[in-house]
Amino acid sequence: ARRRHLAALLDINTKIGALVSTEALLTSIAEEAARLLGLDNAGFRVVEGDELVVAGLAGTARETMLRPRLKIGESLSGRVVAAGRTLLASIPEVTDLVREHAAADRALGYTTYLGVPLRLGARTIGVLTFRARRELTARDQELAEAFAGQAAIAIENARLYREATRRAERMRALVEVSRLLAGTLEPDPLAERIVQSVCRLFEARSATLFRLDDATGDLVSVATASEGDPIGPIVFPCGTGAV
């Protein structure tokens, strides 16, 4: 059993280094953890603001983790994240389960819940949960906590990769604009490149660059990038509009 456990962790480590998508990696970790614990229900929720969002599910977790978002502190998974500690509970004795989750647990015969926090230093960034039709042991908890540790590393690696990608995109856009600045004195091509870069970098639906008309104080659009049809010139009289 320990050899199987180590082999599964090694496989997950390999995937962590292979830039597999976070959702696919968490699903793989949930599947491996459920398999090694001899269970058919495992799933992740990750922290987004003050909520927990479903992130990777294995087996019947799709039938029991029905609510896509929970508040931190809400239900069993919310309590795990709020406290930052592993929680082992008898499901029939829990009084504050989400109603549809409790109904699903009864229908599928689950009696035991195990929730393990995903921790990075002092921060809790999510929870790995299991449901079982038997009592879970200290060995089960040890295995679950090992998988939760790997999942926390995977989520952090994905975040760092996304940040590095965004920084590279920003630098690339700035280099493009700088190159254009060095090669032309014409404002129109430069304005077009700026609004296009802003849309791409901020994933915006539209962006407009205005110039100030010194004579009237009006703001007059110079260039606009938009998902829809081209937008004609826009004029905001002095003191009007958000701009």
Salt bridges, closest charged atoms under 4 A:
ASP11 OD2 - LYS15 NZ 3.34
GLU32 OE1 - ARG35 NH2 2.69
ASP40 OD2 - ARG133 NH1 3.00
GLU48 OE1 - ARG69 NH2 3.26
ASP50 OD2 - LYS71 NZ 3.41
GLU51 OE1 - ARG69 NH1 2.85
GLU51 OE2 - LYS71 NZ 3.98
GLU74 OE2 - ARG67 NH1 2.98
ASP96 OD1 - ARG79 NH1 3.06
GLU100 OE2 - ARG67 NE 3.31
ASP105 OD1 - ARG131 NE 2.75
ASP140 OD2 - ARG134 NH1 2.92
GLU142 OE2 - ARG2 NH2 3.88
GLU142 OE2 - ARG139 NH1 3.24
GLU156 OE1 - ARG123 NH2 3.90
GLU156 OE2 - ARG159 NH2 2.55
GLU163 OE2 - ARG159 NH1 2.59
GLU163 OE1 - ARG167 NH1 3.98
GLU169 OE2 - ARG172 NH2 2.52
GLU169 OE1 - ARG200 NE 3.33
GLU176 OE1 - ARG193 NH1 3.99
GLU176 OE1 - ARG200 NH2 3.90
GLU227 OE1 - ARG205 NE 3.55
